[in-house]
Amino acid sequence: HMASFAAILCYGITMWNQFEDSVYTHCNVWNLLPSFSSTIGNYTPQRYIWRYFVGVSCTVRLFSVLMFAENLKRFNRKGPIVQILTFMRMSEILGLFLL
């Protein structure tokens, strides 16, 4: 939910402060709304807001994956499938964080 809030917040700030710059294209095609990538990547306050909320969200997600893995170990479910799934979820979250 944090990333959704950050996306809406960044989009609102862009629409309010940099609307003309965000819908401009080099080929003079008029855009109705700015693209999301330009909203979170091209403008200073939005870029840092997005990074902060994604970082906090990834931290919470990593802790939940680790707690889930520990909980499965407690109930003697130590098979390779648990380790594979834990690794896959952690790599997905770290990939999002590094993006």
Secondary structure, DSSP 8 states (H G I E B T S, - for coil): -HHHHHHHHHHHHHHHHSHHHHH--TT----SS--HHHHHHSSHHHHHHHHHHHHHHHHHHHHHHHHHHHHHHHTT---HHHHHHHHHHHHHHHHHHH-
